[in-house]
């Protein structure tokens, strides 16, 4: 068997804990992945396999370690450091994929320094790096500024909550860096090559996340995608300063979690929409944690944001996961004639109103030669409790089938709280339409 194929097979033998840090990792898993036990076992099979394992840098180019587990193991710290060093040495000049969790405890500063010195000596190899690090520790990386020629993906997760700003610039000179995740970082953003980034994710669990996260909008290039995740449980909106922000970003995704009061999410989203203008936005996704209550929709703020940003001329994708009435949604859609993809979720308000109703479906019926709601619709995802008739849905679908140069696709997700099921007659009719290959239709149970 060719050596190259054996190397690929050996690489697939790695246990899952050797590829990523998990919440359920144990000290035994930590010892196993540091020692590369699976490689040692393979190398004991025969002399040829031993030589392949030792001399194949790609087998040693993934480093995963959570140093908070080190003091729980039965092995001396110096030996664990030596195992880490050996893996780095055998990786030679192969691009390095690394997940590194540094100690939370300030008493472990010496260990942290020793580990960082090891990985910093291989900084020119870094390609995909995930660091759990204290913001103050960024200073230890400062001397490597400008020495990340291969770095493409970077995740910085602050291992503790803190108020002091991050250290000096480190990653601002990384010519190939395109993907970035910031999680748990202090309010002041680190210096990074923002204009060259293409996919950015920001996540933090207190109120400082919102305004500092919004600041990123104005730093990113037009073609970038930005995902902003906010934990609304500890938000205190009265302490935030909302400044006007203009962003030419094309894709913006907002996610809410930790929601204990729908009105808090509504107020947060309203303040966000009132403060931003996005004249190049093509895709907008507003989501929430499915385990929490949905947000009430800040209708007037969205209409103003739509007009101010001229979304009628460029928005093609919209996802709304909020408590919004059908008439309010129709008003929004009337301002967005270029929509091609629409993702909707039924969320009941205190009066039992939902968004996906007979009224909405009737307004979405397409009539040739007439002004239509969402005339360019190509795809829709609908999570619904089915509080509408099969007849209304049938009229909507049939009106859209056969439109020249368009093929409609609809995916339905039905939660356990659905009030009924589709009739067998309706499903049979949909099957007939699909046979014409001008329409695609799917249904799945969504827990």
N, C-alpha and C positions, 0 to 999 in steps of 0.2 A: 504494500500500500504506500502511495506517495507520502513523503514527510508532510507536505502542506495539508493534506487531507487529515492526517493523524493529529496535527496541531489543532485543526478546527474541531475534531472530535474531542480531544482532551479539554479544550476550552469549554465545551458544552457539558462537561462532567462537573463543573463547579457547582456547589450548592447555592441555593438562593441567597443565603446570608453572605456569600462571598461577593455578591454583586450590588448589594444595597444595605444601608443601615435601616433597621426596623425597630418599632417600639417594643417588640417582644424578644429582642435579641438577648441572649444569655452570655455569661462569661465563657462558657464552653464554646459557643459559636464564635466568640471573639478570638479565642485561642486558635480555633480551627482555621479561620480565614486568614489570620496573620501568618500561620505556619504553612498556608496553602496545602493543607493535608491531602486534598484530592490529587494534587500534582505529585506529592511524595509517594502516595500509593501507586499511582500509574508508573512512576519511575522505577519502582521495585519489580516490575514485571520482567524486564529483560534489559540488557546493556543498551540496545538501540533506543528503547523508549526512555531510558535514563538520560541518554545524550540529547534526545529531542527535547525533553522537559527542561534540562539545564540550559540548553543553547537556543531556545526559542523565546526571544524577548516579549513577543505578544502575549505569551501565557502569564507573564509577570507584570503586565502593564495596567492591571486593574488593582487599585489599592482601596480597600474598604476597612476602616477601623473606627471604633467608638472608644476613645481613651477613657471615658468615664467608667468603663467596665474593667479597666486594667487592675485597679486595686482590689477587685473581687475575685481575681483569678489566683490560681495556685503557683503561678510562674512569676519570677522576679521581673521587675520593670525593665532592668537592663537587658534581659534576654528578649523581652517583647520588642524593645527598641532595635535590637540586633536583627530580629526577624523582619521588621519593617525595612531596615536598611538593606538586608539581603534581597528582598523583593525589588526594591528600587534599583539596586545594582544589576540584578539579572534582567531587568526591563531595558537596560542599555539605553538606546536612543529612541525606543518605540514611544509613540504618543501615549500620554498618561491619562487614564481615567481614574478619578480619585473622589472618594467620599470620606471626609475626615472630620470626625467629631472631637473637638478639643475639650479639655477639662472645664467644667463649670466653676469649680472651686478656685478662688484666688490663691489658696495655699499650694496649688499645683503649678505655679508659674514656672518653676524650673523644668518640670516635665513638658509643659507646653512649649517652652523655648527650645528644648532638645528636639521635640517632634518637628517643630517648624523649621529648625535648621536643616533637618534631614530633607524635608519635602521641598524647601526653598532651593536646595542645591540641584534640584531637578526641575526648576521652574520653566526652563526652556522647553520641556517636554509636555507641560500641562495642556490638555486639550478640552476635557470635560471635567470640571472640578466643582464639588459641592463642599462648602466649608461651614461647619457649625463653630462659630468663633465669637469671642467677646470683642465688641467694637474697639476696645482699647488695644487689643492684640494686633490690630491692623498695622500699628507702628512697627511691629516685628517684621512685617512683609515689605516695609517701605524701601529697603535697599534693593529690592528686585523690580522696582518700577522700570518699565521699558524692556523687561526680559520675559515677555510672554508671547513669543512669535506664533505659537500654535494654538493659543487659547481661543476656543470657539464658543464654549458654554460655561457660564459661571453662576453659581448659586451661593449667596451669602446669607446665612441664617445666624442672627444674634442669639447666642446661647443664654443670655440673661437680659432682663429689662434694665435699661439704664437711661440716664438723663444727659450724660456728657456726649459731645459730638464725636464722630468717628475720627480716626487719625489721618495722617497725611495721604496724599494721592498715591495709589498703588496700581490700580488697574486702568487708569485713564489712557495708557499707551499699550493697547492690545489690538493690533491691526485686524485680526481675524475674529474678534469677539462679536457675536451676533445675538446670543441668547443669554438673558439675565433673569435671575430670581432674587428678590430681596424680601426677606421674611424676618419680622421681629426687630427690624433695624431702628435706631433712634430717629427722632423727627428730622434731624438734619441729614440730607442725602450724601452718600459718599461721591467722590469725584470719579466719573466714569465716562467712556466715550459715547455719550448718549446718542448723538446723531447717526452713528453707524449701527446701532442695535435694531434688530428686526422683530424680536419677540421678547417682551418684558412682562414679568409677573411681579406684583407687589402685594404683600400680605402682612398685616399687623393686627394685634389684638387690643388696641386701645385707641382713643379718640385722635391721637396725633397722626394716625395712619391716613385719615381722610384728606386733610389739607396737604400734607407732605406727599401723599400719593398723587393728588391732583397736580402738584407741581411738575411731576414727571411728564404730564401731557404735553407741555410746551417745549420739552427737551428732545422729543423723539422725532424721527424722520417721518415724512408723510406715508411711506410704505410700511411702517411698522405696525405690529399688533401689540396692544397693551391690555393686560388682564389685571384688574384691581379687585382684591378680596378684602372685605371689611367685616370685622366682628362688631356688630352694633350693640351688643349687650352692655359694654361699659362706656358707651358714647355719651359725652356731655357736650351738646351742641353749643351751649352758651359760652363755652370757653374757646371756641374756634373762630378764627378770622378767615372769612371767605373772600379771597381777592379774585378779580376778573382774570380769566385765563383764556387765551386763544391758542388752539392747537390744530395743526393740519394733519393730525393722525387719521388713518383710514379705517382702522379696526379697533373698537373699544368694547371691552367686556367688563361688566360690573357684577360682582357676586357678593351677596350678603349672607352672613352666618351669625349664629349666636343670638338670633332675634328673640326677644322676650316680649316685645310690644310692637305691633305692626305700625303704630303711629310714629315710633322712633325711626324706623326705616323710611317711612314716607317723608318725614322731615329731613332726614339725611339726604335722600335722593333729590328732594326738592331743592335743597341748598346747593347740591352739586350741579344740577341742571341750570340753576339760576346763575351760577358763577362761570360756566364754561361756554365757549363758542367754538364750534368745530366745522369750519366751512369745507372740509374735504372728506368728511366721514362717509364711509360706504357701508359699514356694518356696525350695528349697535345691538349688544346683548345685555339684557338686564335679568339677572338670575337670583335665586335665593336658595338657601339650604333647605332641602325638602323636608327636613325633620322639624323645622320651625314654622311659625305662622307667616303667611305671605304679607308683603308690604301693601299698604293702600297706595293707590296710584296718584302721584302729584300732577293732575291733569293739566292745569293751567301752566305750570312750570314747563312741562314737556312741549305744549303748543308754542310757548314763547321760545324755547330752545330750538325747536324745529324751524320756526320762522327766522330767528336770528342767525342760525347756521345755514340757512337755505338748503335744508335737507331734501326739498322737493327736486333738486337738480342732481342729486348724487347718491342718496341712501338706497341701497338695494336689498339689504338683509336686516331684519328686525326680529328680536326675540323679547317677549314680555312675559315675565312671571310675577304677576302682581294682581291685586284686587282692583279690577277695572270693569266698569259696566260696558255693555255692548254699544250703547250710544256714544260713550266716550271713545271707545276704540274706533268706531266709525269716523268720528271727527279727526282722530289722529291719522287714520289711513287716507282720508280725503286729501291730506297735505303731503302724501308720499306716493306719487304716481309711478315712481320707478322701482318700487319694491318687486323683487323676484322671489324672495324667500321670506316666509312668515312663520314664526314659531310661537304658539299660544298655549296657555295653561288655564284651565278653569279654576278659579279661586273665588269662593263665595264671600260676599260681604255680610254685614250683620242683618241685612234684609233678605238674605238668601239669593241675591242676584249673582249670575255668572256671566262670563263674557261670550262664550260660544253658544249662541241662541239661534232660534229661527230668524229673528230680525237680522242678525249679522250674516247668516248664510244667504238670506234673500238679497241683502245688499251686495253680496259678493257674486251674485249671478251675473254672468257676462252676456251683454247684448251687443251684437255687431252694429257698428255705426253710431253708438251712443256713448256718452261719458260713463266710464265704469270705475268701480272701486278696485284698486290693485289690478289694473288691466294686464300687467306683464307677469302675473303670478306663475311660477314654475314649480315651486315646492312649498309644502306646508307640513309642519309637525303640529299635531293637535293632541294635547292631553286633556281629556274631557270626561265629565260624568254623564254625558249623553242627555243633556236636558234640551233636546231639540228633536224634531221628527226626522225619520229616515227620508221622508218626501222632500223636506227642505234641503237636506244634504244631497239627495239625488239630483235635484234641479241645479244646484250649484255646480256639481261635478259635470253633469252633462253639458252645461253651458260652456264649460271650459275645454271639453274634449273636442279635438278637431280644429282648434285654432291654428292657423298656418305657422309652421316653424316653432311650435311650442308643444311640449309634452308635460302634462301635469302629473306630479307625484305627491301623494299624501300619505303620511305615516300617522296612524292613530295609536295613542297609548291610553289604556283604560285602567284607572286606579280601582282599588277594591271598593271605593265609595260610589262607583258608578250606579246610576239609578235604573239601568235597564241594559239590554243587549241589542245589538243590531239584529234585525229580522233576517230569517233565512232567505226570504225573497230579495231583500236588498243586497245581501252578500252575493247571491247568484247573479244579480244584475251587474254588480261590480266585476265579477269574474269575467262576464261577457265583454265588458268594456276593456279589460286588460288584454284580452286576446287580440284586440286591434292594435296593441302596442302604442297607443296614443295616451295611455293613462296607466299609472302604477299606484297600487294601493296596498297597504299593509296594516295589520292590527296586532298589537301585542298587549298582554297584561302587564301592568306597571305597578309593582308593589311599592 
